[in-house]
Every structure is written in structure tokens, then in C-alpha cells.
Amino acid sequence: MKIARLYIRVSTDEQADTGFSQRHQDEMLTRWCEINNVYVSHKHFEDHSAKNFERPEFKKMLMQIRKEKNKTDLLLFTKWDRFSRNAGDAYGMITTLNRLGVEPQAIEQPLDLSIPENKMMLAFYLAAPEVENDRRSLNVATGMRRALKEGRYMGKAPIGYLNKKNEKSKWIEPDPASADIVREVFQDIATGKYSAESVLKFTTARGISCSKNNFWNLLRNPVYCGKILVPAYKGEEAQLVTGQHEPLISEALFYQVQDILDGKKKIQKTKRTVDDRFPLRGFLQCNDNSCSRLLTASASRGRKLHYEYYHCTSSCGTRFPAAQVNEAIITELRKWKPHPAVKVLYLQILQDVLSRNEAQQKQQLKEIQKEMVTLENRRVKARELLLTDSIDPDDYKSIKREADRRITQLEAQVALLSEQPLNIRPQLEQGITVLEHIDHWYSHSTTDARRQILGSIFPEKLVYDGTGFRTARVNEAVRLIFTLGAAFAEKEMGQAGNISDLSHEVIPLGLEPRALTLKVLCSTN
């Protein structure tokens, strides 16, 4: 009586098919052995693809056969595609089994391999499932590529998204638990103040597990700005298409981060933290004419209390109590009160500037769109020349690649221009309110905001003489805003004047329309 091992295999996608189920194969093989008087020593059940022989159960079975050499005569399975779907690997395994004294045999496709002609049938039995496998893989790859071109994300959702599906389709959507963290990651990198490694540490501390390599891939992934990358395939170049999912960040922010990662933008160093007790450190200059050094600040300990001073490091011995100097700067800021009419003039001038900026922005968008049309026409013309054999395929690819690269850059510029707000009058009015009460805003701001306020007003160092401050000059825009009241005072005394005549004093300064008020406003919020 011959001794046989039964090999019963299904792949994951065949589980529901009754014609391939393990129970069905087991029944057929057992009945065949009973009819042919074959003793079954072992049954091996496999749930793995037959693309190769790196299958857990098959490897375990082969190890047992090697240990129990000449104790197994037959290795039985229902069809040859249960044994293998790779002809090359199958021939090698048949040879290995024959050397161990085992004859592989398919009960539904029996072959006597001692007859040379039967090897042709074996080749057919093995090649047919391999061809079927290859066709199925090709169909899957083609379908996935078509889905990518339609803007559907395929595969496991990246960090910040969740995989969702229903009976008809699959998609990704923002993950409420991590989407905001991913947004902050891009915003932090875009500031240029933090390295990718420091942002990764912060992200890990908030509960998102991510390796350095995966974090770098995250920063480079266009999925977050609503784009899907379709990779190059068979002569077709890689391309970006608009995705069907919700973006977490804007295109402008994404490309800004790419510029920083590529080294196109200078990384700024994180600002040094300033002691809240000494907001004027770095702004004060020694009042001794023979010294003129910057004053530093420190606290000295008495018997019971700490005494805080701004002091010079030279031998001149200049020093002032910190509380006295801090209060004096608030008194100094109270002097800067703009004339009520300046508010009307200031808003009118800035509105004129904003109107010109809006016109320039529209003109820029128009020029960008014109260039994009030109590039698209260039691609179409190159395609026509390729079809008429007027240019080589390599030349066409070069033209198309350059046009695609430039179009991507222009799309990023369009996104950036579209994000710039045009109507900022409410912010400007709030900025004027800040200027009207600059001492109050200074008193109730953080130390960093206080320093920004002082830096906006006083471009040069301040000199404190024990009673008040003196400085060589103040910011020109501040001077105009706070001193134009003199012109109105002249008109109140009967002198001729016109508000519009004053506007020429401000416009030529070349200031950004929001440079002063918004800087102060943002600093104090």
C-alpha cells in the first residue's frame, strides 16, 4: 500500500468559492485514496498564494519529508494550480520531491511523468494558472492606476487620514485625532524656525508614532494638499492629479515647506527667550558719552529681597532700577497719541494702496494664466510633432517634462495669490485702535510682543537718563502717523490745507500697507 500526504491549498480570495474550499478538496482527495487503496499519513492545509513556494505549511511539510525520507510515496492535490502557479518554480520542486522519493500528482489532472509526452501536458497545466495570475495582476495594476488618475487614494491611509469604505467604494477622510497635529507640523516647518527633527520630537510627544523616514515622507507627500501622485509607467511620466479627498493644508503651504526642505529658503533661528522682568534688555544704551555700551540686566540679592537693575558692564557704573525704567517706557508711550483726523487719513491712504495691490494681484493672476495657456499649447504642439515624426520621443518627453514642471510652479503661485486677503479694512481699523492706545497694549502684552512694539517704533537704541528717554530718531511711518496732527492744528488756526495734500508724504515711503499696524496688532493678540 502506498503512503500519501494530502496537500490542500486555497488563497485568501478563494475561500468563498465552494469549488476551491478546503473541505471540498479534502473530501475529493480522501475518497480518491479510499478507492485506490492509498494510506493517508498526513493532511496539510494551506491558506497562501501559490506564486512561489515560500508558504509556511508547504515549507513545514517539505522539512518533514526530508526528515522521514522514503516514508512518503505520493504528494496528492486536486489540480496542478493547487501545487503551484509558477512553472519555473514548479519544475524545480518536482525534481526536489523526486529525489526524496515522492511523486507529486493531481488527481483531477493525472499525469505519468515517466512518459516524455506527458511533460507537454504538465507544461500546459502549470503555464495556464501562471498566465491567469499574471493577467489578474495586470488587471489589478491597471485598475489601481486608473483609480489614481481619477483622484482616488489607494492603499493604507497616511498619518492624519482614515480609510473608509462602503459597498461601492473606498476613500480616505481626515482623522479627528491626528489631522490637526499634521497641520501644525507643516505650519511649524513653514515658519523656518524649527528643524524637521525637532518637529518630529514634538509630534511623537503628542502621541503620533512615526520614524524619521516616514516623517520625511509625510512632509513630501502631496496628498496633504489634495493632490495624488500617479507614478511613471511604461513611458508615461509621473503626474499630479487633484484628489477626491479633503486636503489638510493649502497648496501654497505645501510648496512653501518643499522650498524649505530643498534649502531654497533660509532657516531662521528660534528667538532667544527674554526674561519677563527685563523687556528693555537690548534696547538701552549707556547714557555716559564716554561709554555708549548696551545696558544689560540682572538681579542682585539683598538680605531679604532681590533687586533688579539695568546696568552697564563697563567701569562707568551706570545702573537704573528695572521697575523705574519699565514704568518710564510706558509713560513715554503715552506721549504717542495720533490726532483723530489721522485715522481717517491713514485708512484712506492704506485703502488706496490696497486697491493698487488688488489690481496688481489680478494682473499677476492674468499673466500666470496666460503663461499656463502658452505652456499647454506648447505641449499640444510637441505632441503633434511627435505624431508626425518631426521630433524624437526623447525631445517630446523633455518638452513635456519642462512644461509640466513650470505649470506646477505656476499653480502654486496661483494658490498663494488666491490665499492673500484683499479686504483687510477690519484689521486696519483694529490696528488704528492699537495705535490710539499703544501704552495700554504695551502694558498688557507678553514680553515678546512688547519688544516687537518697541522695535517697530524705535529703530535705534534708547538712552535713559534717570528721568526720561531720548533717541536719535523714530520709525518714519510712526513719526508721520503721530505728528501729522500739527498739520491739522494749523488748519484749525485758519491756514489753508487739504487732507489729500498730505498723502504724498506717506505713499513714497515704500512701506507694506500692513507693515506697522498689523505687526503691532499681531504682536499684542
C-alpha positions as CSV (number, residue, x, y, z in Angstrom):
1,M,0.0,0.0,0.0
2,K,1.3,3.4,-1.0
3,I,1.6,6.2,1.6
4,A,0.4,9.7,0.7
5,R,0.4,13.1,2.1
6,L,-2.6,15.4,1.1
7,Y,-1.8,19.0,0.2
8,I,-4.9,21.2,0.4
9,R,-4.5,24.8,-0.6
10,V,-6.7,27.9,-1.0
11,S,-5.7,31.5,-1.4
12,T,-7.5,34.2,0.6
13,D,-9.7,35.3,-2.3
14,E,-10.8,31.7,-3.0
15,Q,-12.2,31.0,0.5
16,A,-15.8,31.7,-0.5
17,D,-15.5,29.6,-3.7
18,T,-17.0,26.1,-3.0
19,G,-15.1,24.7,-5.9
20,F,-11.8,25.5,-4.2
21,S,-12.8,25.2,-0.5
22,Q,-10.6,23.2,1.8
23,R,-13.5,20.9,2.8
24,H,-14.3,20.2,-0.9
25,Q,-10.6,19.3,-1.7
26,D,-10.3,17.2,1.5
27,E,-13.4,15.1,0.5
28,M,-12.2,14.5,-3.0
29,L,-8.7,13.6,-2.1
30,T,-9.8,11.3,0.8
31,R,-12.3,9.5,-1.5
32,W,-9.7,9.0,-4.2
33,C,-7.3,7.5,-1.7
34,E,-10.0,5.1,-0.4
35,I,-10.9,4.0,-4.0
36,N,-7.2,3.5,-5.0
37,N,-6.2,1.8,-1.7
38,V,-3.7,4.6,-0.7
39,Y,-3.0,5.3,3.0
40,V,-3.1,8.9,4.1
41,S,-0.4,9.7,6.6
42,H,-0.8,13.5,6.8
43,K,-3.0,16.3,5.7
44,H,-1.6,19.7,5.1
45,F,-3.9,22.7,4.9
46,E,-2.6,25.9,3.4
47,D,-4.0,29.4,3.1
48,H,-1.5,31.1,1.0
49,S,-0.8,32.3,-2.6
50,A,0.9,29.8,-5.0
51,K,3.1,32.4,-6.7
52,N,6.1,30.7,-5.1
53,F,6.9,28.0,-2.5
54,E,7.6,30.4,0.3
55,R,4.5,29.1,2.1
56,P,4.5,28.3,5.8
57,E,2.7,24.9,5.6
58,F,4.5,23.7,2.5
59,K,7.9,24.5,4.0
60,K,6.9,22.6,7.1
61,M,5.8,19.6,5.0
62,L,8.9,19.6,3.0
63,M,11.0,19.6,6.2
64,Q,9.1,16.6,7.5
65,I,9.6,14.7,4.2
66,R,13.3,15.3,4.4
67,K,13.5,14.0,7.9
68,E,11.3,11.0,7.1
69,K,12.9,10.2,3.8
70,N,11.3,7.3,1.8
71,K,8.3,7.2,4.2
72,T,6.1,9.0,1.7
73,D,5.3,7.8,-1.8
74,L,2.8,10.4,-3.0
75,L,2.0,14.0,-2.6
76,L,-1.6,14.5,-3.7
77,F,-3.6,17.6,-4.6
78,T,-6.7,18.2,-6.7
79,K,-5.2,20.2,-9.6
80,W,-1.8,21.4,-10.6
81,D,-2.7,25.0,-9.8
82,R,-3.1,23.9,-6.2
83,F,0.5,22.8,-6.3
84,S,2.0,25.9,-8.0
85,R,1.1,28.9,-10.2
86,N,4.7,29.4,-11.3
87,A,6.0,26.9,-14.0
88,G,9.7,27.5,-13.3
89,D,9.4,27.0,-9.5
90,A,7.2,24.0,-10.1
91,Y,9.7,22.1,-12.2
92,G,12.4,22.7,-9.6
93,M,10.1,21.5,-6.8
94,I,9.1,18.4,-8.7
95,T,12.8,17.5,-9.1
96,T,13.4,18.0,-5.4
97,L,10.4,15.8,-4.4
98,N,11.5,13.0,-6.9
99,R,15.0,13.0,-5.3
100,L,13.2,12.4,-1.9
101,G,11.2,9.5,-3.3
102,V,8.0,11.4,-3.5
103,E,5.8,11.6,-6.6
104,P,3.6,14.8,-6.9
105,Q,0.2,14.1,-8.5
106,A,-3.0,15.9,-9.3
107,I,-6.0,13.6,-9.0
108,E,-8.1,15.6,-11.5
109,Q,-5.2,16.1,-13.9
110,P,-3.3,12.8,-13.6
111,L,0.0,12.5,-15.5
112,D,2.5,9.8,-15.7
113,L,5.7,11.8,-15.9
114,S,7.7,8.8,-16.9
115,I,6.2,9.2,-20.3
116,P,8.0,12.1,-22.1
117,E,5.0,13.3,-24.0
118,N,3.1,13.9,-20.7
119,K,5.6,16.7,-19.8
120,M,4.0,18.8,-22.6
121,M,0.7,18.5,-20.8
122,L,2.4,19.3,-17.5
123,A,3.8,22.5,-19.1
124,F,0.3,23.4,-20.1
125,Y,-1.2,22.7,-16.7
126,L,1.4,24.8,-15.0
127,A,1.5,27.6,-17.5
128,A,-2.3,28.2,-17.6
129,P,-2.6,29.3,-14.0
130,E,0.6,31.4,-14.2
131,V,-0.9,33.2,-17.2
132,E,-4.1,33.6,-15.3
133,N,-2.2,35.0,-12.3
134,D,-0.2,37.4,-14.5
135,R,-3.4,38.6,-16.2
136,R,-5.1,39.2,-12.9
137,S,-2.1,41.1,-11.5
138,L,-2.0,43.3,-14.7
139,N,-5.8,44.0,-14.4
140,V,-5.4,45.0,-10.8
141,A,-2.4,47.3,-11.6
142,T,-4.3,48.9,-14.5
143,G,-7.4,49.4,-12.3
144,M,-5.4,50.9,-9.5
145,R,-3.6,53.3,-11.9
146,R,-7.0,54.3,-13.4
147,A,-8.3,55.0,-9.9
148,L,-5.2,57.1,-9.1
149,K,-5.8,59.2,-12.3
150,E,-9.4,59.8,-11.1
151,G,-8.0,61.2,-7.8
152,R,-8.8,58.2,-5.6
153,Y,-6.2,57.4,-2.9
154,M,-5.2,53.7,-3.0
155,G,-3.7,51.8,-0.1
156,K,-3.4,52.4,3.6
157,A,-4.3,56.0,4.7
158,P,-1.3,58.2,5.6
159,I,-1.0,59.8,9.0
160,G,-3.8,62.3,9.5
161,Y,-6.3,60.3,7.5
162,L,-8.6,57.3,8.0
163,N,-9.6,54.6,5.5
164,K,-13.3,54.5,4.9
165,K,-15.4,52.2,2.7
166,N,-18.9,51.1,1.8
167,E,-20.4,48.5,-0.5
168,K,-19.5,50.6,-3.6
169,S,-16.2,52.4,-3.0
170,K,-13.3,53.2,-0.7
171,W,-11.9,56.6,0.3
172,I,-9.9,58.5,2.9
173,E,-11.0,61.3,5.2
174,P,-9.3,63.4,7.9
175,D,-8.7,61.7,11.2
176,P,-10.1,63.9,14.0
177,A,-7.4,62.6,16.4
178,S,-4.4,63.5,14.2
179,A,-5.4,65.8,11.4
180,D,-4.8,69.0,13.4
181,I,-1.3,67.7,14.5
182,V,-0.3,67.1,10.9
183,R,-1.5,70.7,10.0
184,E,0.7,72.1,12.8
185,V,3.6,70.0,11.6
186,F,3.5,71.8,8.2
187,Q,2.9,75.2,9.8
188,D,5.9,74.7,12.1
189,I,8.2,73.7,9.3
190,A,6.9,76.6,7.2
191,T,8.0,79.2,9.8
192,G,11.6,78.2,9.1
193,K,12.3,78.3,12.9
194,Y,12.4,74.6,13.6
195,S,14.2,71.7,12.1
196,A,12.4,68.6,10.9
197,E,13.9,66.6,13.8
198,S,12.7,68.9,16.5
199,V,9.2,68.9,15.0
200,L,9.3,65.1,14.9
201,K,10.1,65.0,18.6
202,F,7.1,67.3,19.3
203,T,4.9,65.2,17.1
204,T,6.0,62.0,18.9
205,A,5.3,63.6,22.3
206,R,1.7,64.2,21.2
207,G,1.2,60.5,20.6
208,I,1.8,60.0,16.9
209,S,4.3,57.2,16.3
210,C,6.5,57.9,13.3
211,S,10.0,57.0,12.2
212,K,12.4,59.6,10.7
213,N,12.0,58.1,7.3
214,N,8.2,58.1,7.5
215,F,8.1,61.6,8.8
216,W,10.2,62.8,5.9
217,N,7.8,61.0,3.5
218,L,4.9,62.8,5.3
219,L,6.4,66.2,4.6
220,R,6.9,65.3,0.9
221,N,3.5,63.7,0.4
222,P,1.3,65.9,-1.8
223,V,-1.8,64.0,-0.5
224,Y,-2.0,66.6,2.3
225,C,-2.6,69.4,-0.1
226,G,-5.2,67.5,-2.1
227,K,-3.0,66.0,-4.8
228,I,-2.5,62.4,-5.8
229,L,0.8,61.3,-7.4
230,V,0.4,59.0,-10.3
231,P,3.9,57.3,-10.8
232,A,5.6,56.9,-14.1
233,Y,4.6,53.7,-16.0
234,K,5.7,52.3,-19.4
235,G,6.9,55.6,-20.9
236,E,4.2,57.6,-19.3
237,E,5.7,60.2,-17.0
238,A,4.7,60.8,-13.4
239,Q,2.0,63.3,-12.8
240,L,0.0,65.0,-10.1
241,V,-3.8,65.0,-10.2
242,T,-6.4,66.6,-8.0
243,G,-7.6,64.1,-5.4
244,Q,-11.2,63.4,-4.4
245,H,-10.3,63.6,-0.6
246,E,-10.3,66.7,1.6
247,P,-6.9,68.4,1.9
248,L,-5.5,69.1,5.3
249,I,-3.3,72.1,4.1
250,S,-3.2,74.5,1.2
251,E,-1.0,74.0,-1.9
252,A,0.8,77.3,-1.0
253,L,1.8,75.9,2.4
254,F,2.8,72.6,1.0
255,Y,5.1,74.2,-1.6
256,Q,6.5,76.6,1.0
257,V,7.5,73.6,3.1
258,Q,9.1,71.9,0.0
259,D,11.2,75.1,-0.6
260,I,12.5,75.0,3.0
261,L,13.3,71.3,2.8
262,D,15.1,71.8,-0.5
263,G,17.2,74.6,1.1
264,K,15.6,77.4,-1.1
265,K,14.6,79.4,2.0
266,K,16.9,80.3,4.8
267,I,16.1,78.6,8.1
268,Q,15.7,81.2,10.9
269,K,17.0,80.5,14.3
270,T,14.5,80.4,17.1
271,K,14.4,83.6,19.1
272,R,16.0,83.7,22.5
273,T,13.6,83.8,25.4
274,V,13.7,87.1,27.2
275,D,13.3,87.4,31.0
276,D,9.9,89.0,31.6
277,R,11.4,91.2,34.3
278,F,13.6,92.9,31.7
279,P,11.7,93.6,28.5
280,L,14.1,96.5,27.6
281,R,17.2,94.4,27.6
282,G,19.0,95.1,24.3
283,F,17.1,98.3,23.7
284,L,19.0,100.5,26.1
285,Q,22.3,102.3,25.6
286,C,24.5,103.7,28.3
287,N,24.0,107.5,28.8
288,D,27.7,108.0,29.6
289,N,29.1,109.7,26.4
290,S,32.5,108.1,27.0
291,C,31.0,104.6,27.2
292,S,27.9,104.2,24.9
293,R,27.7,100.4,25.6
294,L,24.5,98.5,25.6
295,L,22.9,98.0,29.1
296,T,22.4,94.5,30.3
297,A,20.1,93.4,33.1
298,S,20.3,91.3,36.2
299,A,19.0,90.8,39.7
300,S,21.2,91.1,42.8
301,R,20.2,89.5,46.1
302,G,19.9,91.6,49.3
303,R,19.4,90.3,52.8
304,K,15.7,89.8,52.2
305,L,14.8,90.8,48.6
306,H,16.1,90.7,45.1
307,Y,16.9,94.0,43.4
308,E,16.6,94.2,39.7
309,Y,18.7,96.6,37.6
310,Y,19.5,97.6,34.0
311,H,23.3,98.3,34.2
312,C,26.4,98.8,32.1
313,T,29.1,96.2,32.1
314,S,31.9,98.9,31.9
315,S,33.5,100.7,34.8
316,C,31.3,103.7,34.3
317,G,28.9,102.2,36.9
318,T,25.7,103.3,35.2
319,R,22.6,101.5,36.5
320,F,18.9,102.1,36.9
321,P,16.2,100.1,38.8
322,A,14.4,97.9,36.4
323,A,10.9,98.8,37.8
324,Q,11.7,102.5,37.3
325,V,12.8,102.1,33.7
326,N,9.9,99.8,32.8
327,E,7.4,102.3,34.1
328,A,9.2,105.2,32.3
329,I,8.8,103.5,28.9
330,I,5.0,103.3,29.5
331,T,5.0,107.0,30.3
332,E,7.0,107.6,27.1
333,L,4.5,105.7,25.0
334,R,1.6,107.7,26.4
335,K,3.0,110.7,24.5
336,W,2.3,109.0,21.2
337,K,-1.3,109.8,20.6
338,P,-2.3,110.3,16.9
339,H,-4.7,113.2,16.0
340,P,-8.3,111.8,15.5
341,A,-8.2,113.1,11.9
342,V,-5.1,111.0,11.2
343,K,-7.2,107.8,11.5
344,V,-9.4,108.9,8.5
345,L,-6.3,109.9,6.5
346,Y,-4.4,106.7,7.4
347,L,-7.3,104.4,6.4
348,Q,-7.8,106.4,3.2
349,I,-4.2,106.1,2.2
350,L,-4.0,102.4,3.0
351,Q,-7.2,101.7,1.1
352,D,-5.6,103.4,-1.9
353,V,-2.5,101.2,-1.5
354,L,-4.7,98.1,-1.1
355,S,-6.6,99.0,-4.2
356,R,-3.4,99.2,-6.2
357,N,-2.3,95.9,-4.7
358,E,-5.5,94.2,-5.7
359,A,-5.1,95.5,-9.2
360,Q,-1.5,94.2,-9.3
361,Q,-2.7,90.8,-7.9
362,K,-5.3,90.5,-10.6
363,Q,-2.8,91.4,-13.2
364,Q,-0.3,88.8,-11.9
365,L,-3.0,86.1,-12.0
366,K,-3.9,87.1,-15.5
367,E,-0.2,86.9,-16.6
368,I,0.2,83.5,-14.9
369,Q,-2.9,82.1,-16.6
370,K,-1.6,83.4,-19.9
371,E,1.7,81.6,-19.4
372,M,-0.1,78.4,-18.4
373,V,-2.1,78.6,-21.7
374,T,1.1,79.1,-23.6
375,L,2.7,76.1,-21.9
376,E,-0.3,73.9,-22.6
377,N,-0.2,74.9,-26.3
378,R,3.5,74.0,-26.3
379,R,2.7,70.5,-25.0
380,V,-0.1,70.1,-27.6
381,K,2.2,71.2,-30.5
382,A,5.0,68.9,-29.3
383,R,2.5,66.0,-29.3
384,E,1.5,66.8,-32.9
385,L,5.2,67.0,-33.9
386,L,5.7,63.6,-32.3
387,L,2.8,62.0,-34.2
388,T,4.2,63.3,-37.5
389,D,7.7,62.1,-36.7
390,S,9.0,65.7,-36.7
391,I,10.7,65.3,-33.3
392,D,12.1,62.3,-31.4
393,P,10.3,60.8,-28.5
394,D,13.1,61.9,-26.2
395,D,12.7,65.5,-27.3
396,Y,8.9,65.3,-26.7
397,K,9.5,63.9,-23.2
398,S,11.9,66.7,-22.4
399,I,9.5,69.4,-23.6
400,K,6.6,67.9,-21.7
401,R,8.6,67.4,-18.6
402,E,9.8,71.0,-18.6
403,A,6.2,72.3,-19.3
404,D,4.7,70.2,-16.5
405,R,7.4,71.4,-14.0
406,R,6.7,75.0,-14.9
407,I,2.9,74.6,-14.7
408,T,3.2,73.0,-11.3
409,Q,5.2,76.1,-10.1
410,L,2.6,78.5,-11.6
411,E,-0.3,76.5,-9.9
412,A,1.5,77.0,-6.6
413,Q,1.8,80.8,-7.3
414,V,-1.9,80.9,-8.1
415,A,-2.8,79.2,-4.9
416,L,-0.6,81.6,-2.9
417,L,-2.1,84.7,-4.6
418,S,-5.6,83.4,-4.1
419,E,-5.0,83.0,-0.3
420,Q,-3.9,86.6,0.2
421,P,-6.9,88.5,1.7
422,L,-7.9,91.6,-0.2
423,N,-10.4,93.1,2.3
424,I,-8.4,93.8,5.4
425,R,-10.1,97.0,6.4
426,P,-11.4,95.5,9.7
427,Q,-7.8,94.6,10.7
428,L,-6.6,98.0,9.7
429,E,-9.3,99.7,11.9
430,Q,-8.3,97.5,14.8
431,G,-4.7,98.4,14.2
432,I,-5.5,102.1,14.4
433,T,-7.2,101.3,17.8
434,V,-3.9,99.8,18.9
435,L,-2.0,102.9,17.9
436,E,-4.5,105.1,19.8
437,H,-3.9,103.1,23.0
438,I,-0.3,101.9,22.4
439,D,0.6,102.3,26.1
440,H,-2.3,100.1,27.2
441,W,-1.5,97.4,24.6
442,Y,2.2,97.5,25.7
443,S,1.3,97.1,29.4
444,H,-1.0,94.1,28.8
445,S,1.2,92.3,26.2
446,T,3.7,89.5,26.5
447,T,7.4,90.2,26.7
448,D,7.9,89.2,23.1
449,A,5.1,91.4,22.0
450,R,6.4,94.4,24.0
451,R,9.8,94.0,22.3
452,Q,8.1,93.9,18.9
453,I,6.2,97.1,19.7
454,L,9.4,98.9,20.7
455,G,11.3,97.6,17.7
456,S,8.5,98.9,15.4
457,I,8.6,102.4,16.9
458,F,12.3,102.9,17.8
459,P,14.8,101.6,15.1
460,E,17.7,102.9,17.2
461,K,18.8,102.3,20.8
462,L,17.1,104.2,23.6
463,V,19.0,106.3,26.2
464,Y,17.6,106.6,29.7
465,D,19.0,109.5,31.8
466,G,17.1,108.7,35.0
467,T,14.0,110.8,34.2
468,G,13.1,110.0,30.6
469,F,14.2,108.6,27.3
470,R,15.9,110.2,24.3
471,T,16.6,108.6,21.0
472,A,18.1,109.8,17.7
473,R,15.0,109.1,15.7
474,V,11.8,107.0,15.5
475,N,10.3,105.0,12.7
476,E,9.4,107.3,9.8
477,A,5.9,105.9,9.5
478,V,5.3,106.3,13.2
479,R,6.5,109.9,13.0
480,L,4.1,110.7,10.2
481,I,1.2,108.9,11.9
482,F,1.7,110.5,15.3
483,T,2.9,114.0,14.2
484,L,0.6,114.9,11.4
485,G,-1.7,116.4,14.0
486,A,0.4,119.5,13.7
487,A,-0.8,120.0,10.1
488,F,-4.4,119.8,11.3
489,A,-3.7,122.2,14.1
490,E,-2.5,124.7,11.5
491,K,-5.7,124.4,9.6
492,E,-7.8,124.9,12.8
493,M,-5.9,128.2,13.2
494,G,-7.1,129.3,9.8
495,Q,-4.3,128.3,7.5
496,A,-5.2,126.7,4.2
497,G,-4.7,123.0,3.8
498,N,-6.2,119.8,2.4
499,I,-6.1,116.3,3.7
500,S,-5.4,114.9,0.3
501,D,-2.3,117.2,0.1
502,L,-0.7,115.2,2.9
503,S,-1.0,111.8,1.3
504,H,2.2,112.3,-0.8
505,E,4.2,112.3,2.5
506,V,3.2,108.7,3.3
507,I,3.0,106.8,0.0
508,P,6.6,107.2,-1.2
509,L,7.9,105.5,1.9
510,G,7.6,102.1,0.2
511,L,6.0,100.6,3.3
512,E,3.9,97.5,3.0
513,P,0.3,98.6,3.7
514,R,0.0,96.4,6.9
515,A,3.7,96.7,8.0
516,L,3.2,98.7,11.1
517,T,-0.4,98.3,12.3
518,L,-0.7,94.6,11.6
519,K,2.7,93.9,13.1
520,V,1.7,95.7,16.3
521,L,-1.8,94.0,16.2
522,C,-0.4,90.5,15.7
523,S,2.2,91.1,18.4
524,T,-0.4,92.1,21.0
525,N,-3.0,89.4,20.3
